[in-house]
Amino acid sequence: MNGKTTKGHRIIFHVDMNSFYASVEMAYDPLLKGKPVAIAGNVEERRGIIVTCSYEARAFGVKTTMPLWEARQKCPQLIVRKPNFDRYRKSSQAMFDLLREYTDLVEPVSIDEGYIDVTDYSGHLTPLQIAEEIQMRLHKELLLPCSIGIAPNKFLAKMASDMKKPMGITILRKREIEKILWPMKVGEMHGVGAKTAEKLMTINITTIGELAEGNDYQLKHLLGINGERLKNRANGEDNRPVDPDSVSEFKSIGNSTTLPKDTDDERLLEKTIEKLSSSVSARMKRKSVLSHNIQLMIRYGLHHTVTRSRKLSNPVEGEKDIKEAAMFLLRKHWDGEPVRLLGVTAQELVEKDDSFKQLDLFTFQEDAKKEPLHKTLQDLEDKFGKGIIKRGIKNKNTADVGSKAKITTSFQKDFLE
């Protein structure tokens, strides 16, 4: 690879920060460096879960999502910190600001990772030298380690960045996938979760190579359109551009909570769903989005989880509508056994400006009452331009953090706000 590529070829980096939250804490408190550190919510409660941990903690067997009590059993000297969201936001923004010094084509995909396209980089550095400089500067200026994958597309760059951690740089060329990727277990492939891997095993696909050579009909029958997409990725094909604006595309907004103790008290479950629905609704209103699908997650004591969703004829954002859909799902799918965790998620989100509503017998009367107001607003927009009236919606261009914070990370969207 050199600074310029032949026509049609791209040079994509996937920059993945190593143990980001723990690394940020170490950057703020140098006394933590070299020690087993973990970030966990609800530190004093049974339901505390490890959010992330340092590599020193991982050496003792501490892992992400592990209950805090179990982590302390494995590593008695574990240093636990509560999440400091403001601190993580600032470090994330500083990281992305640094990446934008090399190219405008920067696409954050979470608080601690993103893609950049350096195909048209006009400086004197080669792609490998750019990656080395980025890694060095992040470590020196922000005290944050990272791994970087270099490849001709986003999928391969993501796979490459996972190959050497911490502080690794890996180049993965398309001609190398048969040797490097294909022998890997299919569950290790980006985009293949545990459930998808289990489904693929039913048609004797256990490696990425077997997926790459899978039967098109079987894959489509088993996974729908996702089957074709995954097969293409397994063959190293991915035409998605690095899109700085894609961070504004919300896939879902959800909240979950572990109950103080396992319970089959329906009133308590309903109260919990009401609180979750209120939180989800508030975040949706801040983002000016509506949902066409509400999902309920029920987890029982032995980590058996049931996830069900309800498609809605009309998009919703209100707490009452979200709770109603979630309670419908609870009454239909709860088996009466004690529940450990509940989660409510709004899916299939659309921005309010782009949404439409199908009037039906249940909403017509309510909507008809609002028609004079709708007409007045429409007349104003026709005369003075779209957007002249904001119906209680925060301006999309308003930054939450700093004057440069035009782009928010998906971590902020899903967890911080």
N, C-alpha and C positions, 0 to 999 in steps of 0.2 A: 504494500500500500504506500502511496505517496500523497502529497498534498492535493493533487487533482486526480479524478477518476475518469475512466472511459464513460462515454455517454450511456446513461441508463443505469449506472451503478451508483449506489449510495454508500456512505460511511456513517453508520449509526453507533452511538455510544449508549449503553445503559449504565447510569451511575447509581450505585446502590450503597448507601451509607451503612457502615458496619455497627451493629448494636447501637442504633442511633440515640435512643433516649439515655441509655447508660453512658454512652460516649459524651453526650451533652453534659450530663451531670459531672463527669470527670473533667470536662473542660472548665466548668465553673468551680470545681473543688479538686485541685491537683492531688490532694491527699488520698483521693479515691483510686488513683491510677495504679494499675497492677493488682487491684484487690477484687474479690468476688462481689459484684454489685448487681442488684436487681431493682427494677421499677415495678411496683405493684399497686393496684387499687385496693381500697378498704383494708389497709395494712393491719388494723387491729381486729378484723373480723374473720370468721371462718371462711367467708366467701372471697377473701383476697386471692387474686390470681396474678401470676407473673406475666407482666406485659412484655418485658424484654429483659435481658441480662447480659453481663459482660462475658467475654470468652473465658475469663478466669472462673466465673461461676459455672459456665457450661462444662468446664473440665471436671466438676464435681457431679455432673448429671442433671444440673438445673436446666429447665427448658421453658420456653414460652408456653403459656396457658396452664402451666403446672400450678396446683394449689399452693399457696404460700407455706402452709404448714409442712407440706411434703418437701418443698424446696429447703426449708430450714432443717429438716431431718437429714437431707443429703449434704447440706453445707451449713453447719452450725455457725460459722463465722460470716455468713452472708450479710452484707450491708444492704438494707432495703430503704428505698426512697419512694415517696409518693410522687405521682406524676406532676410535673410543673409545666403546664400547657403553654403559658406565655413564653417560657424559656425555649421550649421546643419550636414554637412558631417562629421566634426570632432567629434561631439557628437555621431553621429550614429556609427562611427567606434569604438569609445571608448566603446559604449554599447555592440557591437558584440564581441569585444575583451574580455570583461568581461565574456560574456556567454561562450566563447571558453575555459575559465579556468575550466569549469565543464565537457565539452565534445567536441570532434571534430565534432560531428553531429549537426552543427548549420546551419540552412537554412534561410537566410534573404529573406523576401518576399516584403519588402518595406523599406524605410529609417527608419521607426520607429516600425517595428514589424518583428518577425521571430519565427521559430520553433526550438526547441532543443529536442533531444532524449537522455534521461538520463537512459534508460533501463539498460545499462551496467556500470552505475556509481559505482565505487569501493570504495568510501569513506564511512564514518560512518553515514552520514545523510540520513534520509528518504526523499522521494520525496517532501513531504510538507515542510520539513526543508530546502531542497535545494531551493525551490521556495521562502520561507521566507528570506533566506540569499541573494538570487539574488535581490529580491525586496529591501531589506534593503541596500545592497551595492550600487545599482544603485541610490538610493535616497541619501545616505550619501556621496558617492565618486563623483558622477556626478551631484547631486542635481536634478535628474530626476525621477518623479514618474512613476509607471507602474502597469498594471494589468496582472495577469498570470492565464491561464487556464491549468488545469492538466487533462489528459484524455488518453485513450488507443490508440487514433488515432488523426490525424491532424484536421479533421473536428470537432470532439467533443471538442478538445482543443481550437479551435478558437471560438466556440459557448460559451464555458465556460469563456473565458477571457472577453467576452462582458457583462457578467452578473453582475459584480461588478466593478464599476468605480467611482472615481479613487482609486488607491491603493488597489485593491481587489485581492484575491486569491480564485479560485473556482475549486473544484474537480468535474468532471462529469463522472460518471461510465456508462457503456453501459446499465446496468440493470435499470438505472434511467431515460432513455430517454422518456419512455412512460409517466411518471409522470411529468417530467420537460420540455421536448422539445415539445412533441406532442400537448399540448394545445396552443402553441404559434402560432401567425399568420404566414402563410407561407412566407410572405414578410420579416419577421424578420430572416429568415434562411440564413446562409452564402451561397452564390452562387445563390440566387434567387433575381434578380433585380425587379424593378417595372414592367417592361414589361412582364417578366416571370410570376410574380404574377397575373397580369391581365389575361394572357392566361390561367393560372390554374383555375382562377375563372370561366371561361367559361365551365369548366367541374366540377364545384361545389367543387373545392378544395380550401379551405380558411385557413386551419391549417396545421401544419407540420404533425400531425397525419393522416389527410386525405390524404396527399401526400404519407406517408409511406404505406398506404393501397390502394393506387391508382391502377387503372386498367393499366396493362402493355401496352396493345395495344393503349389505349387512350393517354397515356403519350408519347409513341414513335411517334404516329401520330402527336401529338401537338408540341413536343419539339425535336423530333429526338433522337439521341443517348443520348443527355443530359437528357432526361426524365428518362431513366433507371438509370443514374448516380445520379440524384437528389433523386430518390426514395430510392436508396441504402443509400445515406447519411442520409435521413430522418429516416432510420432504424438503424442508427449508424454505418454503414459499410463504411470503408475507408482504403484501403490497401496501400496508398501512403507512401513511406518511407520519412524520413527527409533526404534530399539530399543536401549537401553543394554545389554541382556543378550546381544545377538547376537554380541558380540565373543568369547563363550565357545564359539561354534560353529566347530569346526575343520574345514576342508575337506581339508587335506592336511598332511603333515609330510615334508619331504624334505631330502636333502643331495646335493651334487654336488661333483666335484673335477676340476680339469684336471691331467692327468698331466705329470710333469717333461718327458717327450718322447713323441711319438706312438709307440705300441707295439702289436705284435700278439702279445705274450707272454701266453698265456692264464693262466699262473700269476700274473702280476702283475695282470692284470685281475680274477682271482678274489680276490686279496688286497685289491685296492682295493674291490671290492664288499663284502667281509667288513667292512672298516672303515666303509664307508658304512652298512651294515645295522646295525652296532653303534651308530652315532651315532643313527640313526633310531629304533631300538628304545629307547634310553635316553630320548630325548625323549618318545616315546609313553608310556613308563611314568611319567614325571614328570607327564604330562597325564592319565593314567588313561584312555587311549583304545585301541581296537583297530581294526585295518584289515581291510576286506573285499577290498582290491584293491592289488596291488603293481605299481608302474610302474618301468621301466628306461629311461633315456635314454642313447643312444650317439651321440657326436659324433665325426665323422671330421675329418681334417686340413683339408679345404676347407670347414669349417663346415656340411657336410651332416649333418643330425641325424635320427636314427631314435628314435621314442618308442613303446614297446609296453608293454602292461599285462596282468596275469593276475588274473582274478577267482578268489577263494578261497571254497571251500565253508564254511570255518570262519574266523571272525575271528582274527587273530594280533597279537602284539606282540613276540614273541621274536626275537632276532638270528638264530637258526638258521632259523626259518621264513621270515623276510624274505629272508635270503641265499639260501635254497633257491629261492624264487620268482624272485628276481632272476637267479640263475644259470641257471634254466630258460629265462628270456627271452633271456639272453645267448647260450646255446648254440643257441637256435632262430633268432634274428634277426641275430646278428653275422655279417657276410659275410667275415670273415677279414682285412679291411683294417686298417691301423694306426689305433688309437683315440686321440683327443685328450682326450676328456672322458667321464666316466661319472657318472650320477646315479641315485639310488634314492629313490623317493617312496612313502610309504604313503598311499593314498587311501580314500575312502568310510569315513571315521572315525566311530566311535560310542563314546560313553562306556561304560566297563565296566559301570556300573550298569544301562544300558539294553540291553546286548548279550545275544544268545542264541547258543547253540552247537548245531549240528546234529551229533549223534553219527554217525560212520560206522565202517566196518570198521577204519580206520587209527587212530582215536582212542578207540574204545570201551574197549579194554583199559586204556589209560592213565587215562581218566576214571573208569572203574569203581574203580580203586585209590583214587581221591580221594573216592569217594562218602561214606564215613563222616565225613570231615572236612567235606564240604559239608553233610551233614545236621546236624552239630553246630553249624556256623555258622548254618544256617537256624533251628535251634531257639532259639539265642540271640537272633537278630533278631526272631523271633516273640514272644519273651518281653519283650525290653527295647527293641525298636524297631529300624527299619532304620538301618544305619550305625553300630551299636554296635561292630562289629568292622571295622577297617580292614586290609585284606590287603596291607600294605606300600605303601599308597597315600597320597600326601601329601594332606592336607586341602585341599579346593578353595578354602576361604576364606583359606588362608594367603597373605599378600601377599609378593611377592618384593622390592619396593622401597618402603620407607616404610610408615607406618601407614595411609595412604589408598589404597594401591595395590591396590584390589579388582579393578580392571579392568586386564588386560594387553593390549598392542597385538598385532595380528597379526604385526607385524615381530618382536616378542619370540618369539612362538610358533614362527615359521618359521625364524628366523635366530639369535637371541641366546642361546637357552637350550640 
